[in-house]
Amino acid sequence: MASAFAAASQRALGRRAFSSDALLKTMLYDLHLERGGKMVPFAGYELPVQYAGIGVLKEHMHCRSPGKSSLFDVSHMGQIKWTGADRAKTAVVGDVAGLGDGEGRLTLLTNAEGGILDDCVLANAGDHVYMVANGACKVGDMAHLQALLDASGMDVQMHYQGDDATLVALQGAGAPGVLLPLLPDGFDMTRFAFMTGVDTSVGGYACRVTRCGYTGEDGFEIAVADPANGVAAGLCLYGHDLDTSVNPIEGTLLWTIGPKGSRRRRPGHAGMEHYLNANGSPKKFARKRVGFMGHAKPAREGTAIFDAAGETQVGVVTSGTVSPVLGKPIAMGFAETALAKKGTDVTFDIRGKKIPSQVAPMPFVEPNYYRVPDEGHRPPPRTCRRTSAGSEQIGAGIGSPGPCGRVLVRGAPGWELIDDLAPLAHEDVIDKPARARRRGRRADVAAAAPLVLASRRAPRAARAVAAAKPFAFAWPSARALGVLMIDWQRDFLDPEGFGASLGNDVAPLRSAVPAAARVLEAARARGLFVAHTLEAHAADLGDCPPSKKRRCEAIGETLDASRGRVLVRGEPGNAVVPELAPAAGELVVHKPGKGAFYGTTLERDLRAAGVTHLVVTGVTTEVCVQSTLREANDRGFDCLLVEDATESYFPAFKRATLDMVVAQGGIVGWTATAGDVAAALAAAA
């Protein structure tokens, strides 16, 4: 990616210097032509609408496929830097002054009548505010903003980065894996939150990287010194779904302003009196932007919307397409507010025919934006990870009043160490939002601010193991669920293998294989991400700590010629038992430790595939399986351990581990039987 940028930039510099074309060309113009891009006019630029031999459908599905990513040239967008002491006193509806360092948000620029001039992204970049405006609107935006500046007398300067400024969007579940090797060593992708940005280098070039995008997928916008994706994600396209005749209430964009009582609900930005009451509550309007599904034919922009009887026009479609992901038509448009309720029947006039449709909730395709994996406990709750089932379940007590102040909140009385173990003045104190010390931070004690744990919408029952303990295990989307098969290797399961040589009875482990096979078969039938782990060391044992070798001298030794060296990668005994052998395309992870995340790329691979929830099988329950569950838990993954697809040489250890996993409302995760899991996968939508 970096080399393509470099070559394209050098060619473009020469071309731009002598170009007299009316349409502007981005720095990547020649690269688009080389790759077979079909160039069309858009927002004053020549941009590729698709590439030869691929087609829009394949491009769309590639971006949404597990482990894949797509690169979009969005250099037509307007990049603006705002400097000056009053730079946070902007004319947009959102609270820019309240943004933390590096934080950004989608906001709206409105005119004096409250109409939407543009939707744009602003970010606190430290010594300036970074803004990205829509390409088709940027000239008008800057004229409007300059007029406001001239009349305000404030200390604010607007710096347009120019028509040559390059901006690309790397989108899709595989985007982190593509970008990470190009970032400086030590860059922490796991802690890089959605809608935050940082000035860094990409492939040696100075860039600003923001974790965001307009496809509904994880991804990044990279600043260098496809409509169908957007519609599916329920995102607005300016000039189609938004214009100056639409205010934030009609556009269902009240969330961009802030909650009731916030600073931005008080007088201050242009036109707000036209859509907000004096107390900050929204005014009522006759129309509302809504989604539609259920129509048999695609409804394009301008399609008239009628009531269920097809007699009275009640609205108009502003964006419409056939979703490649859903395999059916979807649309957005404006309808009378009285008819904007989910499930309301309407009809579309498509080429003179009345086609039935229904009002549907948006987004149509559930977004896969990245969430930083934390349980958190500092005020405000930016480190408090919400569970898939909502804040009323795991962690519901965090932040609530308790006998010693608010539970697990920094600065509350109960947060202090007991007197018997109080730290001395020279000793470090580390606050850790998760259970692993490595995620801790040096103490920065502050008074506890109000902590609100907002419940997320409950996942659909069709994507849940209802019989799981301690409550239903649900996952948000098909791609979010993966299966982890831990250490089903001959070393541990063979009757004459390494495990048996230690005096263990391998029969219990063998008894769990059919249940594990049932889960694996169900996962493959649903096309889920599957990873197999093997406890394995390099041939030279360079990744085996001396302490581990001292405690288990058999590692690396040959106990049986038919199985080769014990726990060594590539040896016959280190292979997965035939009943559970990995299929082509499934990930195989060789782990040098007990936990599957230590010393491996498993976390990166899961994140690249968009996996946030794991169904876990494996052996032995209390060692490698439990270690992996704890590691996954502290990294923000929700895990279900399959009760009859895990085993131990010691039955009591297995029972204790299962009890521990679900204790205290699921302190580590969930458990369920293979039958329950297989049935849930078969029924999953």
N, C-alpha and C positions, 0 to 999 in steps of 0.2 A: 504494500500500500504506500509506504513512504517513498519508494523509488519511483512509483507512478506519479506521485505528487511532484517530485523533484523534476523529472523529465518534462512533464506537462507544463510546469511553471516556466522553465527555461524557454520552451517553444513559444509559450503565450506572451512572454515579455517582448519578444521580437515581433510577433504578429500584431499585438495591440498598438505598438508604436506607429505602425503604418496603416492600420485598418481604417477604412472610411465607411464601413457598413453601417446602415441605420440601426440594426439590431446589435446589442452588446453581446460579447462572447465571454464566457467564464474562463478562468485559467485552465480548466480541464477540457476545453472545447476539442482540441486535437485528439485527446485521449478518447473522448466519446466517439469521434469519427473512426478511430482505429479499431474500436470495439464494436463497430457496426451500429452506432446509435442513430436513430431516426430523429433528426433535429427539427423542431417546430418552434414558432414564436410563442413566448410566454413571458409576460410581465416585462417586455422590452428586451428580452434576451433570447438567444437561440439555445434551447435546452433539449435533451433527449426525452422523447416520450416512451420509447421502448428500444430494444436492441435486436438486431437481425438474428434469426434462428432461435430466439428464446420465446418472445411473446409475453404479453401482459400477465396472462394467467400464471405461467411458470414463474415469472418474476415475483408476483404476489405471494405464491405459495412457498417459494424459496425463502422469502423474508420471514415467514411464519413457521418454518420447519424447525424442529429441535436441532440445536447445534449449528444452525446456519445463520448467515447475516447478509445484508445487502448494503451497498454504498450508494447514497443519493447525492448528487451535486445540487446544493441549495444555495449557491453563491449569489443568486438573484435577490435573496433576502437582504434587508437593510440592516447593517451592523452599525450601531451608534454607541459612542462612549459619552457619558455625562460626567463632568467634573465640576468642582466648585463647592463651597461650603453648604449651599442649599440644594445639592444634587438629589437628595432624597425627597424633596418637596415637589414631587412630580404631578403631572396633570392626569395620570392614569387613576383608575378606580382602586387599585390594590394598595396595600400598605407596604411601600418600599422601605420606609424608615424602620420597620419592624423586622426586616430580613437579617438573619445572622450572616456571619462572614461566609461567603461562597454560596449562600442560598439564593434561589431564584423562584419565580412563579409566573404563571400565565396571568395576564391582566388585560384590561380593555382601555382603549383611548376613546373618549367620548367627546362629542361636540356640545355646543351650548344648549341644544335641545335634548340632550341625553341620548342621541343616536350614536351607534357604534361606528367610529371611524376605522378602527383596526383592532385586532387582537394580537398581542405581542408578548414577548417574554422579557422580563427585567431581572437582573441579578446584582447582588451586592458583591462587587469585585474588589473590595477594599478601598483603594483610593479613587475609584470611580464606579458608576453604575453602568452595567453592560446591558444593552438593549438589542433585541432582534425583532425587526418589523417585517411584515409581509412585503414581498417584492413589488406587488402591484399597488401597494399603498404607501410605500416608503417616501416617495416624493411629496405626496399630499400630507403625510404625517409630519414631515420635517417642516413644511411651510406652516402648518397649523401650530406646531410646537414653537417655532421661531417667533411667530406672532405673539404667543402667550408670553414668551421670554421677554420680548421687547417691551411688553406692557407691564411686566411684573417688577422689574428693577432688582430681581434676585441675583445672587452670586451663583450662576449656573452657566456652564458652557456646553454646547452640543458639538460633538466631533464625529461627523460621518466618516466611516472608514473607507469609503470610496466604492466605485462600481467594480474595481478590480479585487476587492476583498474576497478571499476564498472561504467558503463555509460548506462542509460536507456533513452528511448525517449517516452514521454507521448504525444500522438498525437490525434487530433480531436477537434471538437467544444466544447465538454464537458470537455476538459482538464483543463481549468482554475478553474472550479467548483470542480474538483477532487483534484487539487493541493492546492488550497487556504487554506482549513482547516488544512493542514499539515505545513503551513508556519507560521512564528512568527506573533503574534497579531499585527494588524496595517499595515501589508504588503499591499501596494497599487497596486493591480493587474491591475487596470485601467491605471496606468501610466507606466506599465512595457511594453516597446515597443518591437516590433519584432526585432530580431538580436541584442538584448542587454542581458547582463548577470550580475549576482550578486552573491557574496559569502554569503550564508545564511544557514539556517538549514531547513531540511525537515523531519518532524516527530521526531525532536530532533537530527538528524544526520547532521553533517557538510557536506554541499554540495555546488557545484557551479551550479546554475540554469540559463540556457540560453533559451530565448524565440525563438525557431527556430525549424527546423525539415525538413524531406525530403519527406513528403507526400503531400505537397501543402495545408495542413490544419494548423490551429492554433495549437500550441503545445510547448513542452518544452523538452530540453535535460538536464538531471540531472546527474551530475558527483558526485559519492560518493567516500573521502580520502581513406517494401515489394515491391519488384520491381514494381508491377503493379501500386501502388500509385505513385512511382517516375516517371514512364513513362507517366502516365496521367498528371502529373504536368510539363512535359517537362524537367525533371531533368536528368542529366547524371549519368550513373553507370560506375565507372571506371573499366577498363578491358573489357568493352563492347563498350560503346560509346566514351570513351577516352582512349588513351594510348600514348606512346612516339612518335608515328608516326603522332599524331594530334597536331596542334598548336592552340592557342586561337582563331585565325581568322577562321580557318576551323571548329572549334567546336562551332562557334557563341557565344564565351565567351569573346568578347572584353570588355563587360561591367565590367568584374572583374578587369580590369586594371585601369579604370577611364576615364573621358572624355578627349577629345583632349585639349592639353595645360596643363594637370595636371602633377604633378611631376613624376608620374610613366610612363608617355609617353616619358620621356627623358631617355637616357642610364643609366642603373643601375642594371637590373636583367638579369639573365642568358638567353641567346638565343634570346633576344628581337630583335636583328638586323635581325633575320631570318623572322620575320613577321610584323615588324613595319618599316616604312620609317624613314629617319633622322628627319623629321618634326613631327613624332608621328602618322601619318596617317597609316591605315592598308594597308599592301600589298595585292595584288590580288592573289587568289589561284584557282585552277581548281575545287575544290570540297568544299562542305559546308554541315554541319549537318542540316537536316530539318526533319519535321514531315510528316506523311502520314496517310490518312484516305480514306475510300471509298472502300477498298478491302473487298470482301465477305468472304474470309478465312483468318485466322491469319497468319501473316508473321513473322517467327521466326528469331533469329540472324543468319546471314549468307545468308539469302535469297537474290538472285541477283535481282537488279532493272534494268529494261530495259526502253527504250523510249516508247512513246505511241503506236508505231507500233509493239513493241515487238521484234525488230531486233537487236538493239545495246545496250549492257550493259552500263549503266550510273552510277551505284553505287551499294551499298550493305546495307542491313538492319543490324543494330547493336543491336536494342532492339525491341521486339514486344510482344504484348499481346492482350487479349480481355478485354476492359475496362468494369468492372461491372457497373460503373456509367453511361457510355454512351450506354452500351449494344451493342457495335460493336468493331471490331478490330482496333487497332491503332499501329503505329510503328514509330521508329526513325531510321535514317540512313544517310549515306553520298551519295550525288548525285552531278553530275556536276553542277557547279555554274550557268551555263546558264539555267539549268532546275529547279533551286531551288525556283522559284517564286510561290507564292500561286496560287493554282488552276491548275498548270501544270499537265497534264495527264501523267502517267507512267504505267508500268506493272510490276508485280512481278512474278518471276518464282517459283511457289509453287508446289513442287513435280511434276515437268515436265509440269505443266499447267500455261499458261500466264493469270494472274488475274489482271484486271484493278484496278488502285488506283490513288490517287491525292495527290499532295503536299498540306499540310494543316498547318495553323499557330499553334504554340505552345504558351502556354500550351493547351492541349486538354481539360482539365477540369480546369476551372478558379480557381486560388488559393484563399484560405480564410485566408491568413496571417493576423495577428492582426495589427491594426493601432491605435495608441494612439489618443483618441478623443480630438482634440484641433482645434481652429481656428488660433491661434498663431500670433505672430507678432514680435518675437525677431530675430535679425540677428545672424547666418544664420537661415533659415526658418524651423527649426526642429519642431516648435510648430504650423506651419500654416497648418491646416487641408484642404486637397483638397476635393472638392465636387465631387459627382459621375459623374457630367456632365462635369467636367474639370475646369481648372482655368479661362477659358474665361467667366464663368458665375458668380455664387455667389463668392464674395471675389476677383474678378479679379483686383480691384483697389488696393488691399493691396500690399504695397511695390512699387507701381508705383509713379513717380514724381507728386507732387502736389504743390499748392501755398505756402505751408509751409514745403517743403521737402517731403520725401517719406511717403506715407500714412500709418498711424498706425504702424510705425516702431520705436522701442525704440531708443532714441537719436536724432531723427529728430526734427526740430524746432516745427512742429505741434504736436509733442508728449508731449511737455511741457504743464503744467497746465497754465491757463490764469492768468495774474498778479493779478487780483482781489482775486483769491483763491489760490495763491501760498503758498505751505506748509512752515511752520516754520522749523527751523533747527532740532528741537526735534521730529517732526511729521513723522510718517511712510509714505512711498509712496509705493503703491502696483501696480505692472504691471500685468494686467490680460489678458491672451490671449483669454479667452472666456468671456461671458457676466456676469457670476456669480462670485462674489468676492471671493468665496471660492477657486477658482483656481488660485488666484493671487500669486505673489512672491514679496518679498521685492526688491526694486529697485537695479539694478546692472547695472548702466548706462555705456554703451560702445559705441564707434563710430559704426555707422551702416555699416555693411558689405553688399556686394551685395546680394540681395534677388532675387532668380529665382523661379518662380512658374511654375513647369513643368506640362503641360497638360497631363492628363491620356487619354488612348484610350477611345473614346466615347463608352458607353455601347450599346449593340445591340438594335435596335429599337423594337425587339420583346419583350424586357423586359422593357417597358416604357409605361407610360400614356401620350400619345402624346398631348392630349388636356389640360393637367394640366397648371395651372398658377403659376409663371410667364413664365415658359417654361417647356418642357417635363420633367417628373419625371421618372428617370430610375434607375434600381437596377442591380448590377453586376452579380448575380447568383440567382437561384431559392431559395436557402436556406437563402439568405441574406434578404429576405422580410418577414416581420411579420405584423400581424394585431392587433391593440390595441383597445379594446372595453371599453370605459370609463364610468363607473357609470350608466349603464342602469338598475337601481334598482327601486323597487317598491316605496321606500321612496320618490323618486323624480317624478315618472310617474303616480302613482295611483291617480285617481280623488279625493279620500278622504285621500291621503297620507300626509306625512310631508310637501312636497313642496306646496301642495294645502292649508294646514293649515296656511301657511304664507301669504295667499291671492293671490297666483300665479295661473294663468291659465295653466294647464298642457297640454292642447290641442296641442300647438306647439311641445312640447317634444314628445308626442305620434305620431305626424305626421311624425317624423323622423325615427320611428322604421322600416317601410318597406324598406327604403333605406339602413339602417344599416343591416337589414336581407339579403338584396341582396349582399352586400359586404361580409358578413360572409359566405354565401353560396358559393360564388365564391372562397373565401380563402380556405374553406374546400375542395372544388373540386380540388384545386391545391396542397393540402397537406401542406399549409403554417402554420407557427407557429402562434398560436392565444392566446392572453392573455386578460382576463376580469378583470377589476378593480371594486372595491366597496369601497366607502367611509364608513369605518366601524371602530368601536372602540371595545376594549376588554370590557367584561361585567363589570369590575370594573372601567372602564373609566380611567385606569392608563396611557393610551397613549393619552388622550385628555388633551391638555394644559388648565390650568385654564382660560386663556384669551379667548380661543375658547368657553368654557362652559359659561362664563359670557356673551359673545355676542350671544350665542344661547342656552338658558336655556332648550330648548326642548330635547337636546341630552341626551339620556339615559332614557328619560321619556316615559311613555306609553300613547299615544294619542288615540290609537284605538287598542283594544284587538286583533283584527284580524291581525294586523301588528306587534304587540309587541313593544319593546322599540326602540326609534328612533336612527338610525345610530349605532346600536349595532350588532356586528358580530353574525350570526346565527339566528337572529330574522326574522320572515316571511317578514317584510317590507324591510329587507336588502338583499333579494334575487333578482336576475336578472329577469326581466320580461320574461314570458314563451317564447315569440317569439324569444328571443336572448339568451336563456339559454345555459350555457357552455356545450360542449360535453365532453365525456370521454377523458381524456388526455390533455385537454386544461387548461392552467394555469389560476388560480384565485388568484388575488392579493388583499388583504385587506389593504387599505391604510388609515392611520390616518389623513392625511392632504389633501390638495387640489391636489397637484401634485402627480403623480403615483410613482415617484422615491423616495420621502421623506419617510424615515422610513420603506422601503420595500426592498426586494431582486430583484426587477424587473430588474435593470441594470445587475446584475450578471446572472440572468436567460436568458436575451436576448443575452448576450455575450456568454454564454455557448451554446446557440442554433445557434450561428453564425449569428444572426440578426444584420444588420447595417441600414436597412431602414424600416420605419414603415408607414402603412396606418392607420389613426386614425379616429375613430367615437366616439361619446359620448355626454354627457350632463354634466353640461351646458357649452355652448361654451366659454363664457368669464371667467369662473371660473376654474373648474377642467380640462377642455380640454386645455385651454390656458396655465395654469400652467404647465401641463404635457408637452406640446409642447416646452415651454421654457427650462424646465429641460432636455428634450431629446436633444434639440439643443445644449446646453452647454456640453453635454456628447458625442457629435459627431454623433448622429443619424440623418439621413435625414428623415423628416416626411412630409407626405401628409395628409391634413385634408379633409375629404369628406364633401363637402358643404351641401348636402341635408341629410346627416346622422349625423348631429350635430344640436343642437337647444338650444335656451335660452328662459327663461320666458319673456325676453325683446328683441324683434326683432332688435332694433337698436344696442344692445350690440353684437348680433351675427354678424351683418353686419360690425360693426367696427372691430371685431376680425378677420374676413376673410380678410378684407382690410389690417390689420396690418401684418398678416402672410406673405402675398406676397409682401408687400411694399419693396422698395429699392432692387429689384432683388431677393426677397425671403429671407428677413432678418431672418425669423423664419422657413420658409419652403414653401410648395406647397399647392394648393387646386385643387379639381376636383370633378365632380359629381359621384354619385354611378354608374351610367351607364357607364361612361368613365372608371372607375376603374374595374368594372366587365368585360367589353369588353377586357381591357388590360390583365387581368389575364387569361381570356379564350384563348387569343392568345399567351400568354407567352411561350417561348421555354424552 
